[in-house]
């Protein structure tokens, strides 16, 4: 089981590297990696488990965050967020996106960042994404709102980009043109 001690923090070189594509059929190691990532986000959202194992809550985690530079991440939303989505994405891509942007009014957080970094992170409001599941089957889906933002956050990890790279350093709370504010707290 992934614990907080397994998650590398900002400043670690793996977080700034572009991750490698994963080959199919998946090795047992890569399959377990995907399952472990999903298990972490599910457990981190369970109050009892989070407390017992001292897990910081998050809705997503990417392989580079546990020092494995591979293109795999997991997302999990339960009904409490108003969403219901649970996925392991292998070799994910955004195939199209809206012109309209969105951002979380509370800003974004990250399991690899131990400090609060205030500011708006502009993201695409809607994305159409493609990825593979653990069986090597390709899937395509349209995401909007919180799941779209989380997908982009995790995809950035696979490309060596941190969420704060997107914040306007001169004016962190500058109005983002053509953007919808989303009032939702996002752990990761």
MDTraj code that builds the backbone (N, CA, C; nanometers):
import mdtraj as md
import numpy as np

residues = "UNK UNK UNK UNK UNK UNK UNK UNK UNK UNK UNK UNK UNK UNK UNK UNK UNK UNK UNK UNK UNK UNK UNK UNK UNK UNK UNK UNK UNK UNK UNK UNK UNK UNK UNK UNK UNK UNK UNK UNK UNK UNK UNK UNK UNK UNK UNK UNK UNK UNK UNK UNK UNK UNK UNK UNK UNK UNK UNK UNK UNK UNK UNK UNK UNK UNK UNK UNK UNK UNK UNK UNK UNK UNK UNK UNK UNK UNK UNK UNK UNK UNK UNK UNK UNK UNK UNK UNK UNK UNK UNK UNK UNK UNK UNK UNK UNK UNK UNK UNK UNK UNK UNK UNK UNK UNK UNK UNK UNK UNK UNK UNK UNK UNK UNK UNK UNK UNK UNK UNK UNK UNK UNK UNK UNK UNK UNK UNK UNK UNK UNK UNK UNK UNK UNK UNK UNK UNK UNK UNK UNK UNK UNK UNK UNK UNK UNK UNK UNK UNK UNK UNK UNK UNK UNK UNK UNK UNK UNK UNK UNK UNK UNK UNK UNK UNK UNK UNK UNK UNK UNK UNK UNK UNK UNK UNK UNK UNK UNK UNK UNK UNK UNK UNK UNK UNK UNK UNK".split()
xyz = np.array([
    [0.0830, -0.1186, 0.0000],
    [0.0000, 0.0000, 0.0000],
    [0.0881, 0.1259, 0.0000],
    [0.0533, 0.2202, -0.0849],
    [0.1274, 0.3463, -0.0915],
    [0.0932, 0.4293, 0.0318],
    [0.1967, 0.4832, 0.0944],
    [0.1794, 0.5713, 0.2115],
    [0.2424, 0.7057, 0.1785],
    [0.2235, 0.8045, 0.2646],
    [0.2795, 0.9380, 0.2399],
    [0.4316, 0.9339, 0.2263],
    [0.4974, 0.8441, 0.2990],
    [0.6438, 0.8354, 0.2914],
    [0.6914, 0.7908, 0.1523],
    [0.6028, 0.7287, 0.0745],
    [0.6384, 0.6821, -0.0599],
    [0.6252, 0.7917, -0.1656],
    [0.5586, 0.9006, -0.1295],
    [0.5325, 1.0074, -0.2252],
    [0.6462, 1.1090, -0.2207],
    [0.7094, 1.1287, -0.3364],
    [0.8214, 1.2233, -0.3411],
    [0.7670, 1.3664, -0.3426],
    [0.8486, 1.4596, -0.2971],
    [0.8055, 1.5983, -0.2822],
    [0.8730, 1.6896, -0.3842],
    [0.8135, 1.8091, -0.3985],
    [0.8660, 1.9054, -0.4956],
    [1.0151, 1.9245, -0.4716],
    [1.0884, 1.9418, -0.5806],
    [1.2340, 1.9507, -0.5721],
    [1.2986, 1.8206, -0.6172],
    [1.2244, 1.7084, -0.6087],
    [1.2782, 1.5796, -0.6539],
    [1.2838, 1.5805, -0.8068],
    [1.3967, 1.5396, -0.8672],
    [1.4116, 1.5479, -1.0128],
    [1.3088, 1.4674, -1.0937],
    [1.2574, 1.3577, -1.0413],
    [1.1598, 1.2764, -1.1158],
    [1.0335, 1.3571, -1.1463],
    [0.9983, 1.4504, -1.0583],
    [0.8780, 1.5299, -1.0800],
    [0.8911, 1.6271, -1.1972],
    [1.0119, 1.6473, -1.2461],
    [1.0346, 1.7398, -1.3574],
    [1.0728, 1.6674, -1.4871],
    [1.0638, 1.5348, -1.4851],
    [1.0982, 1.4537, -1.6031],
    [0.9734, 1.4159, -1.6806],
    [0.9866, 1.4010, -1.8112],
    [0.8771, 1.3473, -1.8922],
    [0.8783, 1.1951, -1.8723],
    [0.7644, 1.1399, -1.8367],
    [0.7557, 0.9956, -1.8099],
    [0.7533, 0.9148, -1.9390],
    [0.7926, 0.7888, -1.9273],
    [0.7989, 0.6969, -2.0411],
    [0.6625, 0.6343, -2.0703],
    [0.6342, 0.6145, -2.1991],
    [0.5142, 0.5396, -2.2396],
    [0.5259, 0.3982, -2.1820],
    [0.4127, 0.3375, -2.1543],
    [0.4096, 0.2027, -2.0985],
    [0.3775, 0.1054, -2.2125],
    [0.4469, -0.0063, -2.2148],
    [0.4277, -0.1066, -2.3204],
    [0.3195, -0.2070, -2.2811],
    [0.2459, -0.2533, -2.3817],
    [0.1438, -0.3570, -2.3613],
    [0.1905, -0.4856, -2.4261],
    [0.1501, -0.6028, -2.3750],
    [0.0702, -0.6185, -2.2539],
    [0.1492, -0.5695, -2.1317],
    [0.0757, -0.5202, -2.0333],
    [0.1402, -0.4673, -1.9130],
    [0.2123, -0.5777, -1.8372],
    [0.3271, -0.5416, -1.7816],
    [0.3974, -0.6339, -1.6925],
    [0.3168, -0.6405, -1.5630],
    [0.3423, -0.7432, -1.4828],
    [0.2752, -0.7541, -1.3522],
    [0.3069, -0.6305, -1.2679],
    [0.4305, -0.5824, -1.2815],
    [0.4763, -0.4661, -1.2053],
    [0.3950, -0.3407, -1.2430],
    [0.3730, -0.3199, -1.3734],
    [0.2971, -0.2026, -1.4179],
    [0.1490, -0.2141, -1.3800],
    [0.0957, -0.3341, -1.3885],
    [-0.0442, -0.3563, -1.3490],
    [-0.0613, -0.3255, -1.1997],
    [0.0318, -0.3758, -1.1178],
    [0.0257, -0.3516, -0.9732],
    [0.0423, -0.2024, -0.9439],
    [0.1279, -0.1355, -1.0197],
    [0.1473, 0.0085, -1.0028],
    [0.0138, 0.0817, -1.0201],
    [-0.0576, 0.0524, -1.1273],
    [-0.1879, 0.1142, -1.1515],
    [-0.2854, 0.0858, -1.0393],
    [-0.2908, -0.0398, -0.9965],
    [-0.3823, -0.0787, -0.8884],
    [-0.3467, -0.0087, -0.7572],
    [-0.2165, 0.0025, -0.7297],
    [-0.1712, 0.0680, -0.6063],
    [-0.2059, 0.2172, -0.6067],
    [-0.1919, 0.2818, -0.7230],
    [-0.2248, 0.4247, -0.7326],
    [-0.3737, 0.4466, -0.7045],
    [-0.4575, 0.3624, -0.7649],
    [-0.6017, 0.3757, -0.7428],
    [-0.6367, 0.3455, -0.5971],
    [-0.5731, 0.2441, -0.5416],
    [-0.5980, 0.2095, -0.4009],
    [-0.5643, 0.3286, -0.3099],
    [-0.4554, 0.4001, -0.3407],
    [-0.4184, 0.5147, -0.2575],
    [-0.5297, 0.6196, -0.2564],
    [-0.5774, 0.6616, -0.3755],
    [-0.6774, 0.7694, -0.3765],
    [-0.8087, 0.7252, -0.3122],
    [-0.8454, 0.5995, -0.3307],
    [-0.9678, 0.5493, -0.2658],
    [-0.9497, 0.5508, -0.1136],
    [-0.8381, 0.4954, -0.0660],
    [-0.8118, 0.4923, 0.0785],
    [-0.8000, 0.6322, 0.1375],
    [-0.7383, 0.7238, 0.0611],
    [-0.7151, 0.8585, 0.1139],
    [-0.8455, 0.9349, 0.1332],
    [-0.9501, 0.8936, 0.0618],
    [-1.0805, 0.9596, 0.0735],
    [-1.1693, 0.8936, 0.1784],
    [-1.1233, 0.7804, 0.2315],
    [-1.1958, 0.7103, 0.3368],
    [-1.1411, 0.7619, 0.4701],
    [-1.2256, 0.8343, 0.5447],
    [-1.1795, 0.9010, 0.6662],
    [-1.1065, 0.8076, 0.7618],
    [-1.1628, 0.6888, 0.7803],
    [-1.1042, 0.5921, 0.8732],
    [-0.9661, 0.5459, 0.8266],
    [-0.9553, 0.5104, 0.6986],
    [-0.8273, 0.4646, 0.6423],
    [-0.7246, 0.5783, 0.6429],
    [-0.7691, 0.6971, 0.6041],
    [-0.6787, 0.8120, 0.5977],
    [-0.6188, 0.8406, 0.7357],
    [-0.7034, 0.8305, 0.8378],
    [-0.6560, 0.8563, 0.9729],
    [-0.5631, 0.7452, 1.0203],
    [-0.6043, 0.6226, 0.9970],
    [-0.5265, 0.5069, 1.0421],
    [-0.3861, 0.5051, 0.9814],
    [-0.3768, 0.5378, 0.8525],
    [-0.2473, 0.5293, 0.7836],
    [-0.1856, 0.6660, 0.7561],
    [-0.2439, 0.7718, 0.8118],
    [-0.1939, 0.9080, 0.7958],
    [-0.1774, 0.9445, 0.6473],
    [-0.2872, 0.9297, 0.5722],
    [-0.2858, 0.9594, 0.4289],
    [-0.3464, 1.0975, 0.4045],
    [-0.2810, 1.1755, 0.3221],
    [-0.3412, 1.3026, 0.2811],
    [-0.4431, 1.2741, 0.1734],
    [-0.5641, 1.3299, 0.1844],
    [-0.6654, 1.3019, 0.0836],
    [-0.6311, 1.3620, -0.0520],
    [-0.6634, 1.2874, -0.1557],
    [-0.6433, 1.3340, -0.2916],
    [-0.7409, 1.2648, -0.3838],
    [-0.7670, 1.3253, -0.4983],
    [-0.8542, 1.2622, -0.5972],
    [-0.7727, 1.1984, -0.7091],
    [-0.6421, 1.2279, -0.7120],
    [-0.5587, 1.1704, -0.8157],
    [-0.4157, 1.1566, -0.7687],
    [-0.3450, 1.0623, -0.8314],
    [-0.2017, 1.0448, -0.8062],
    [-0.1417, 0.9834, -0.9323],
    [-0.0226, 1.0319, -0.9670],
    [0.0464, 0.9845, -1.0867],
    [0.1716, 0.9070, -1.0468],
    [0.2088, 0.8101, -1.1305],
    [0.3255, 0.7258, -1.1024],
    [0.4527, 0.8059, -1.0694],
    [0.4815, 0.9168, -1.1402],
    [0.6036, 0.9909, -1.1052],
    [0.6050, 1.0393, -0.9599],
    [0.4883, 1.0541, -0.8994],
    [0.4827, 1.1003, -0.7609],
    [0.5324, 0.9956, -0.6618],
    [0.5417, 0.8708, -0.7072],
    [0.6042, 0.7695, -0.6209],
    [0.7372, 0.7259, -0.6835],
    [0.7960, 0.8200, -0.7588],
    [0.9297, 0.8037, -0.8178],
    [0.9363, 0.6947, -0.9241],
    [0.8263, 0.6766, -0.9979],
    [0.8229, 0.5818, -1.1092],
    [0.7854, 0.6625, -1.2344],
    [0.8833, 0.6958, -1.3186],
    [0.8557, 0.7830, -1.4336],
    [0.7866, 0.7102, -1.5501],
    [0.6646, 0.6624, -1.5232],
    [0.5845, 0.5935, -1.6249],
    [0.4526, 0.6665, -1.6426],
    [0.3928, 0.6555, -1.7633],
    [0.2710, 0.7295, -1.7969],
    [0.1456, 0.6555, -1.7476],
    [0.1298, 0.6565, -1.6156],
    [0.0135, 0.5938, -1.5507],
    [-0.0319, 0.6867, -1.4386],
    [-0.1627, 0.7074, -1.4280],
    [-0.2164, 0.7761, -1.3109],
    [-0.3533, 0.7203, -1.2773],
    [-0.3996, 0.7535, -1.1579],
    [-0.5325, 0.7099, -1.1128],
    [-0.6103, 0.8316, -1.0655],
    [-0.7407, 0.8286, -1.0922],
    [-0.8335, 0.9311, -1.0437],
    [-0.9494, 0.8605, -0.9755],
    [-0.9988, 0.9206, -0.8689],
    [-1.1156, 0.8632, -0.8020],
    [-1.1993, 0.9744, -0.7410],
    [-1.3247, 0.9786, -0.7824],
    [-1.4227, 1.0704, -0.7248],
    [-1.5382, 0.9844, -0.6768],
    [-1.5876, 1.0120, -0.5571],
    [-1.7083, 0.9420, -0.5148],
    [-1.8237, 1.0414, -0.5178],
    [-1.9397, 0.9959, -0.4792],
    [-2.0598, 1.0783, -0.4866],
    [-2.0492, 1.2064, -0.4050],
    [-1.9661, 1.2069, -0.3015],
    [-1.9576, 1.3260, -0.2145],
    [-1.9081, 1.4491, -0.2908],
    [-1.8370, 1.4286, -0.3998],
    [-1.7886, 1.5421, -0.4793],
    [-1.8902, 1.5793, -0.5868],
    [-1.9986, 1.5032, -0.5938],
    [-2.0974, 1.5281, -0.6983],
    [-2.0572, 1.4602, -0.8281],
    [-1.9500, 1.3876, -0.8255],
    [-1.9008, 1.3145, -0.9432],
    [-1.8972, 1.1671, -0.9055],
    [-1.8872, 1.0822, -1.0032],
    [-1.8677, 0.9411, -0.9744],
    [-1.7797, 0.8860, -1.0856],
    [-1.6519, 0.8786, -1.0578],
    [-1.5553, 0.8384, -1.1587],
    [-1.4384, 0.7726, -1.0883],
    [-1.3975, 0.6577, -1.1372],
    [-1.2824, 0.5889, -1.0821],
    [-1.2082, 0.5295, -1.2004],
    [-1.0820, 0.5680, -1.2184],
    [-1.0095, 0.5173, -1.3350],
    [-0.8599, 0.5070, -1.3113],
    [-0.8027, 0.4114, -1.3840],
    [-0.6577, 0.4027, -1.3979],
    [-0.6336, 0.4339, -1.5450],
    [-0.5521, 0.5344, -1.5712],
    [-0.5250, 0.5760, -1.7088],
    [-0.3796, 0.5454, -1.7433],
    [-0.3618, 0.4630, -1.8471],
    [-0.2286, 0.4275, -1.8948],
    [-0.2084, 0.4971, -2.0287],
    [-0.0944, 0.5630, -2.0445],
    [-0.0608, 0.6390, -2.1659],
    [-0.1738, 0.7360, -2.2044],
    [-0.2222, 0.8173, -2.1078],
    [-0.3342, 0.9069, -2.1355],
    [-0.2961, 1.0245, -2.2249],
    [-0.3969, 1.0735, -2.2978],
    [-0.3786, 1.1890, -2.3857],
    [-0.5068, 1.2704, -2.3871],
    [-0.4921, 1.4001, -2.4121],
    [-0.6079, 1.4851, -2.4396],
    [-0.6168, 1.4922, -2.5916],
    [-0.7303, 1.4510, -2.6480],
    [-0.7443, 1.4529, -2.7940],
    [-0.8140, 1.5793, -2.8436],
    [-0.8939, 1.6424, -2.7579],
    [-0.9505, 1.7735, -2.7913],
    [-0.9905, 1.8429, -2.6625],
    [-1.0056, 1.9749, -2.6720],
    [-1.0412, 2.0519, -2.5529],
    [-1.1202, 2.1758, -2.5917],
    [-1.1893, 2.2288, -2.4934],
    [-1.2687, 2.3496, -2.5143],
    [-1.1769, 2.4709, -2.5230],
    [-1.2275, 2.5764, -2.5811],
    [-1.1575, 2.7045, -2.5789],
    [-1.1761, 2.7636, -2.4391],
    [-1.2953, 2.7424, -2.3849],
    [-1.3272, 2.7929, -2.2515],
    [-1.2366, 2.7287, -2.1471],
    [-1.1984, 2.8084, -2.0492],
    [-1.1145, 2.7599, -1.9403],
    [-1.1988, 2.7449, -1.8136],
    [-1.1399, 2.6837, -1.7133],
    [-1.2013, 2.6709, -1.5812],
    [-1.0882, 2.6735, -1.4798],
    [-1.1225, 2.7065, -1.3571],
    [-1.0220, 2.7020, -1.2507],
    [-1.0936, 2.6820, -1.1178],
    [-1.0218, 2.6270, -1.0221],
    [-1.0766, 2.6080, -0.8886],
    [-1.0558, 2.7363, -0.8094],
    [-1.1626, 2.7883, -0.7519],
    [-1.1516, 2.9131, -0.6757],
    [-1.0612, 2.8948, -0.5534],
    [-1.0531, 2.7720, -0.5032],
    [-0.9678, 2.7436, -0.3866],
    [-0.8232, 2.7185, -0.4277],
    [-0.7958, 2.7161, -0.5589],
    [-0.6623, 2.6805, -0.6057],
    [-0.6471, 2.5294, -0.6057],
    [-0.5334, 2.4832, -0.6512],
    [-0.5071, 2.3387, -0.6548],
    [-0.4054, 2.3028, -0.5477],
    [-0.4102, 2.1782, -0.5080],
    [-0.3131, 2.1244, -0.4144],
    [-0.2499, 2.0030, -0.4779],
    [-0.1492, 1.9489, -0.4133],
    [-0.0792, 1.8341, -0.4701],
    [-0.0170, 1.7539, -0.3578],
    [-0.0260, 1.6224, -0.3671],
    [0.0324, 1.5354, -0.2649],
    [0.1845, 1.5502, -0.2589],
    [0.2461, 1.5989, -0.3660],
    [0.3912, 1.6179, -0.3696],
    [0.4336, 1.7580, -0.3254],
    [0.3376, 1.8401, -0.2864],
    [0.3679, 1.9775, -0.2441],
    [0.3153, 1.9964, -0.1021],
    [0.4063, 2.0218, -0.0107],
    [0.3696, 2.0321, 0.1311],
    [0.3361, 2.1731, 0.1764],
    [0.3223, 2.2640, 0.0818],
    [0.2891, 2.4014, 0.1189],
    [0.1687, 2.4471, 0.0389],
    [0.1042, 2.5478, 0.0892],
    [-0.0097, 2.6038, 0.0180],
    [0.0448, 2.7041, -0.0829],
    [0.0035, 2.6914, -0.2078],
    [0.0473, 2.7848, -0.3116],
    [-0.0781, 2.8512, -0.3669],
    [-0.1049, 2.9733, -0.3205],
    [-0.2268, 3.0408, -0.3635],
    [-0.2210, 3.0855, -0.5089],
    [-0.3371, 3.0823, -0.5728],
    [-0.3457, 3.1309, -0.7100],
    [-0.4360, 3.0435, -0.7936],
    [-0.4851, 3.1035, -0.9017],
    [-0.5712, 3.0310, -0.9943],
    [-0.4865, 2.9552, -1.0951],
    [-0.5275, 2.8309, -1.1218],
    [-0.4593, 2.7464, -1.2194],
    [-0.5532, 2.7299, -1.3387],
    [-0.5263, 2.7995, -1.4490],
    [-0.6162, 2.7875, -1.5643],
    [-0.6061, 2.6488, -1.6281],
    [-0.7216, 2.5888, -1.6517],
    [-0.7295, 2.4574, -1.7168],
    [-0.8369, 2.4659, -1.8241],
    [-0.8404, 2.3675, -1.9136],
    [-0.9506, 2.3610, -2.0095],
    [-1.0762, 2.3199, -1.9336],
    [-1.1899, 2.3823, -1.9657],
    [-1.3155, 2.3512, -1.8966],
    [-1.3657, 2.2119, -1.9342],
    [-1.3434, 2.1718, -2.0598],
    [-1.3872, 2.0404, -2.1077],
    [-1.2757, 1.9776, -2.1899],
    [-1.2563, 1.8485, -2.1701],
    [-1.1549, 1.7758, -2.2471],
    [-1.2125, 1.6421, -2.2939],
    [-1.1702, 1.6007, -2.4105],
    [-1.1965, 1.4642, -2.4558],
    [-1.0627, 1.3934, -2.4434],
    [-1.0639, 1.2817, -2.3728],
    [-0.9390, 1.2130, -2.3414],
    [-0.9417, 1.0693, -2.3928],
    [-0.8221, 1.0189, -2.4155],
    [-0.8042, 0.8790, -2.4537],
    [-0.6978, 0.8214, -2.3625],
    [-0.7160, 0.6968, -2.3266],
    [-0.6160, 0.6270, -2.2458],
    [-0.6428, 0.4776, -2.2594],
    [-0.5599, 0.3993, -2.1967],
    [-0.5779, 0.2546, -2.1942],
    [-0.6025, 0.2118, -2.0508],
    [-0.6822, 0.1043, -2.0346],
    [-0.6995, 0.0482, -1.9008],
    [-0.5919, -0.0582, -1.8791],
    [-0.5968, -0.1261, -1.7658],
    [-0.4932, -0.2247, -1.7342],
    [-0.4947, -0.3458, -1.8270],
    [-0.6098, -0.3687, -1.8936],
    [-0.6199, -0.4813, -1.9877],
    [-0.5671, -0.4425, -2.1262],
    [-0.5291, -0.3159, -2.1434],
    [-0.4782, -0.2709, -2.2720],
    [-0.5883, -0.2268, -2.3673],
    [-0.7105, -0.2108, -2.3155],
    [-0.8216, -0.1645, -2.3991],
    [-0.8250, -0.0125, -2.3950],
    [-0.8337, 0.0466, -2.5140],
    [-0.8390, 0.1916, -2.5210],
    [-0.9793, 0.2401, -2.4846],
    [-0.9856, 0.3498, -2.4110],
    [-1.1157, 0.4114, -2.3837],
    [-1.1055, 0.5602, -2.4121],
    [-1.2207, 0.6174, -2.4428],
    [-1.2283, 0.7600, -2.4744],
    [-1.3436, 0.8159, -2.3925],
    [-1.3256, 0.9324, -2.3332],
    [-1.4334, 0.9927, -2.2561],
    [-1.4233, 1.1439, -2.2577],
    [-1.5378, 1.2063, -2.2336],
    [-1.5424, 1.3520, -2.2227],
    [-1.5543, 1.3864, -2.0753],
    [-1.4732, 1.4806, -2.0327],
    [-1.4736, 1.5225, -1.8930],
    [-1.4957, 1.6727, -1.8863],
    [-1.5650, 1.7159, -1.7815],
    [-1.5792, 1.8595, -1.7594],
    [-1.5725, 1.8866, -1.6108],
    [-1.5536, 2.0122, -1.5761],
    [-1.5488, 2.0497, -1.4354],
    [-1.4334, 1.9855, -1.3615],
    [-1.4618, 1.9408, -1.2400],
    [-1.3587, 1.8844, -1.1534],
    [-1.2817, 1.7670, -1.2151],
    [-1.3491, 1.6661, -1.2738],
    [-1.2731, 1.5568, -1.3347],
    [-1.1804, 1.6048, -1.4477],
    [-1.2235, 1.7037, -1.5263],
    [-1.1387, 1.7564, -1.6338],
    [-1.0144, 1.8235, -1.5750],
    [-1.0344, 1.8992, -1.4684],
    [-0.9214, 1.9669, -1.4030],
    [-0.8241, 1.8646, -1.3441],
    [-0.8782, 1.7642, -1.2751],
    [-0.7931, 1.6621, -1.2133],
    [-0.7156, 1.5831, -1.3194],
    [-0.7822, 1.5501, -1.4315],
    [-0.7147, 1.4767, -1.5393],
    [-0.5964, 1.5588, -1.5901],
    [-0.6168, 1.6875, -1.6114],
    [-0.5097, 1.7734, -1.6615],
    [-0.3962, 1.7869, -1.5604],
    [-0.4320, 1.7937, -1.4312],
    [-0.3310, 1.8024, -1.3249],
    [-0.2414, 1.6778, -1.3278],
    [-0.3048, 1.5598, -1.3358],
    [-0.2271, 1.4348, -1.3363],
    [-0.1473, 1.4185, -1.4656],
    [-0.2076, 1.4561, -1.5785],
    [-0.1356, 1.4486, -1.7064],
    [-0.0112, 1.5379, -1.7021],
    [-0.0241, 1.6545, -1.6398],
    [0.0929, 1.7425, -1.6229],
    [0.2057, 1.6697, -1.5502],
    [0.1723, 1.5917, -1.4464],
    [0.2761, 1.5171, -1.3734],
    [0.3540, 1.4260, -1.4679],
    [0.2860, 1.3677, -1.5654],
    [0.3538, 1.2773, -1.6588],
    [0.4461, 1.3523, -1.7536],
    [0.4263, 1.4837, -1.7623],
    [0.5083, 1.5674, -1.8497],
    [0.6064, 1.6559, -1.7732],
    [0.6207, 1.6297, -1.6436],
    [0.7170, 1.7043, -1.5631],
    [0.6723, 1.8452, -1.5277],
    [0.5414, 1.8684, -1.5302],
    [0.4863, 2.0014, -1.5016],
    [0.4135, 1.9981, -1.3674],
    [0.4382, 2.0992, -1.2867],
    [0.3698, 2.1112, -1.1568],
    [0.2572, 2.2133, -1.1707],
    [0.1520, 2.1992, -1.0922],
    [0.0358, 2.2876, -1.1049],
    [0.0721, 2.4348, -1.0914],
    [0.1686, 2.4661, -1.0040],
    [0.2014, 2.6071, -0.9800],
    [0.2735, 2.6714, -1.0980],
    [0.3203, 2.5880, -1.1929],
    [0.3819, 2.6432, -1.3145],
    [0.2799, 2.7245, -1.3951],
    [0.1517, 2.6936, -1.3776],
    [0.0449, 2.7609, -1.4529],
    [-0.0046, 2.8907, -1.3867],
    [0.0336, 2.9128, -1.2613],
    [-0.0157, 3.0305, -1.1881],
    [0.0578, 3.1560, -1.2347],
    [-0.0165, 3.2621, -1.2555],
    [0.0407, 3.3907, -1.2946],
    [0.1255, 3.4418, -1.1774],
    [0.2572, 3.4421, -1.1930],
    [0.3450, 3.4780, -1.0808],
    [0.3338, 3.6264, -1.0432],
    [0.2977, 3.7130, -1.1385],
    [0.2830, 3.8567, -1.1105],
    [0.1531, 3.8857, -1.0348],
    [0.0473, 3.8096, -1.0684],
    [-0.0836, 3.8324, -1.0077],
    [-0.1566, 3.6981, -0.9988],
    [-0.1304, 3.6205, -0.8915],
    [-0.1849, 3.4842, -0.8799],
    [-0.3374, 3.4746, -0.8902],
    [-0.4077, 3.5824, -0.8531],
    [-0.5533, 3.5789, -0.8575],
    [-0.6097, 3.6660, -0.9697],
    [-0.5281, 3.6875, -1.0725],
    [-0.5740, 3.7653, -1.1884],
    [-0.6909, 3.6927, -1.2522],
    [-0.7872, 3.7706, -1.2976],
    [-0.9028, 3.7122, -1.3633],
    [-0.8552, 3.6359, -1.4880],
    [-0.9095, 3.5176, -1.5075],
    [-0.8716, 3.4373, -1.6248],
    [-0.9795, 3.4576, -1.7294],
    [-0.9375, 3.5089, -1.8443],
    [-1.0311, 3.5395, -1.9507],
    [-1.1023, 3.4136, -2.0001],
    [-1.2314, 3.4263, -2.0256],
    [-1.3113, 3.3171, -2.0800],
    [-1.3059, 3.1921, -1.9914],
    [-1.3129, 3.2138, -1.8597],
    [-1.3001, 3.1010, -1.7664],
    [-1.4167, 3.0959, -1.6675],
    [-1.4528, 2.9733, -1.6307],
    [-1.5573, 2.9488, -1.5325],
    [-1.4933, 2.9129, -1.3990],
    [-1.5251, 2.9873, -1.2921],
    [-1.4733, 2.9494, -1.1606],
    [-1.5502, 2.8283, -1.1066],
    [-1.4797, 2.7342, -1.0483],
    [-1.5421, 2.6158, -0.9886],
    [-1.5127, 2.6182, -0.8395],
    [-1.6187, 2.6193, -0.7607],
    [-1.6019, 2.6222, -0.6153],
    [-1.6044, 2.4782, -0.5645],
    [-1.4881, 2.4225, -0.5505],
    [-1.4767, 2.2841, -0.5037],
    [-1.3380, 2.2684, -0.4464],
    [-1.3274, 2.1981, -0.3365],
    [-1.1966, 2.1755, -0.2782],
    [-1.1406, 2.0485, -0.3406],
    [-1.0203, 2.0581, -0.3897],
    [-0.9555, 1.9444, -0.4556],
    [-0.8286, 1.9104, -0.3800],
    [-0.8252, 1.7931, -0.3191],
    [-0.7079, 1.7523, -0.2421],
    [-0.5831, 1.7430, -0.3255],
    [-0.5939, 1.6912, -0.4463],
    [-0.4743, 1.6720, -0.5307],
    [-0.5034, 1.7143, -0.6706],
])
top = md.Topology()
chain = top.add_chain()
for i, resn in enumerate(residues, 1):
    res = top.add_residue(resn, chain, resSeq=i)
    for name in ("N", "CA", "C"):
        top.add_atom(name, md.element.get_by_symbol(name[0]), res)
traj = md.Trajectory(xyz[None], top)
